[in-house]
Amino acid sequence: LGAIFAVLLVINPEMPGPTKLIDVVYKPFVSMLEKVAQPRSG
Amino acid sequence: MIEKGKISAAQIAKMLYLAVTPTAILSTPAVTYKFAKQDLWISPMWAFSGVAAIFTVLALQALFPGQNFIQVCARLLGPVIGKIAALVLLVYFLYVTGVIVREYGEFVVGAFLLHTPLIVVSGSMVFVCALAVRGGVEIVARFADVFIPVFALLFLLLIIPLVPELHILNMMPIMGEGIAPSLTGSFVLQTWFGEFVLASFFIPLANHGGKVKTSVVISFVAVILSLVASNLLTLLLLGNLTGSYTYPFLIVARYINFADFFTHLESLFMAIWVLGAFVKICVFFYVTVLSTAQWMNIQEYKPIVFPMAFLLTLMSFWVAPNIQEMSHSLSTSIVFSALTVFVICPAALLGLGWVKKKWGKRKTKV
């Protein structure tokens, strides 16, 4: 598994990482959160 | 049993404390401040995910004594679904460990070793952690034993000199807009508190099961108090500027100055950070390696430590293209994913365990 990852990353260093996958999976929740919780001003 | 080493309840508490606190002190105040403002110091008290994680772990231990999260998964969900669920969990543990290594590397390179390549900083840390993990859980626990007094001493050395400089008015008005800002601010902290689920992997290794519950709870309270103290210190010293820095606590450490002689104490903070990050990475890496070995049904986990270390170094680079994207995800999507894996999944397993237990009892009655 490690070797496959290494080869893939050497071929394509810009390959989307796991954080991107998590971002996509939880996108609805994140946008909901951003609507509900606005940073406080002042 | 793959792991033959035994550790004490106190060592479990120390490992958990060091697995949560160092990165929380560093990364969370800036994000928490955006939402909580002067109620920043109250936010760590809303540690709901920690309460849920600890309750679930202890209840699962009562249902399946001596079994960790991965083993419970296989037992409750069957050989196929259980293996798939366990694979998802262990890949997530590897991912989280990668995030921690990346955070460590980015901090050290960004704040101290400006000209050192990230791979050298991250790679050397992973190598040292791999050596410790290969030594077994007892070695990791002894590191926690040794480092916790040093961590506490350095933490106090940072706090005490700053006491005369603190401006109490920076925390006023307390809860001026009610409870909501501090609650919203606590959202990002839930990832860190959820990490208490790791207790599931250490409780089966305890030599005195009776004291474990108390130790885990003490560790949890100590984490909350440390975060309240560090957030309060940051707020009282920096005030409105808290949200402007990526690492506010580092700025606090840089602020210390005794007669223009005793200065640049950020080196102390660096020491705290390296010690804490070392134990944290060791704990997470140990859990990842142990889970992988159990998932693969192999008798020894030591042969897979170095290959996993290689994978971990790779993962630490792959997790995010840059620190900005990672920081953004850390305060948004990663919190949700951590809540899913650290709180919801164990709670679902516990629910299933309870149902199966009741169902089993009914069947035997009939």
Contacts between the chains, C-beta under 8 A, distances in Angstrom:
chain1	res1	chain2	res2	distance
A	1	B	311	6.9
A	2	B	307	6.0
A	2	B	310	5.4
A	2	B	311	4.2
A	2	B	314	6.5
A	5	B	311	7.0
A	5	B	314	5.6
A	5	B	315	8.0
A	5	B	318	7.3
A	6	B	314	6.1
A	9	B	314	6.8
A	9	B	317	7.6
A	9	B	318	6.4
A	14	B	321	7.6
A	15	B	318	7.5
A	17	B	318	4.5
A	17	B	319	5.3
A	17	B	320	5.9
A	17	B	321	7.2
A	18	B	95	5.0
A	18	B	98	7.9
A	18	B	315	7.7
A	18	B	318	7.0
A	18	B	319	6.1
A	19	B	99	7.8
A	19	B	319	5.3
A	19	B	320	4.8
A	19	B	325	7.0
A	19	B	326	6.5
A	19	B	329	4.9
A	19	B	333	7.5
A	19	B	334	7.2
A	22	B	329	6.8
A	22	B	333	4.9
A	22	B	334	6.3
A	22	B	337	4.8
A	23	B	329	5.9
A	23	B	332	7.8
A	23	B	333	4.7
A	25	B	333	7.5
A	25	B	337	7.3
A	26	B	332	7.6
A	26	B	333	4.2
A	26	B	336	4.2
A	26	B	337	6.2
A	27	B	333	7.5
A	29	B	333	7.7
A	29	B	336	4.9
A	30	B	332	4.6
A	30	B	333	5.4
A	30	B	336	7.0
A	33	B	187	7.3
A	33	B	332	6.7
A	34	B	332	7.7
A	37	B	35	6.0
A	37	B	184	4.4
A	37	B	187	6.8
A	39	B	34	4.3
A	39	B	35	5.9
A	40	B	34	7.2
A	40	B	35	6.1
A	40	B	36	7.3
A	40	B	37	4.8
A	40	B	177	7.5
A	40	B	181	5.6
A	42	B	37	6.9
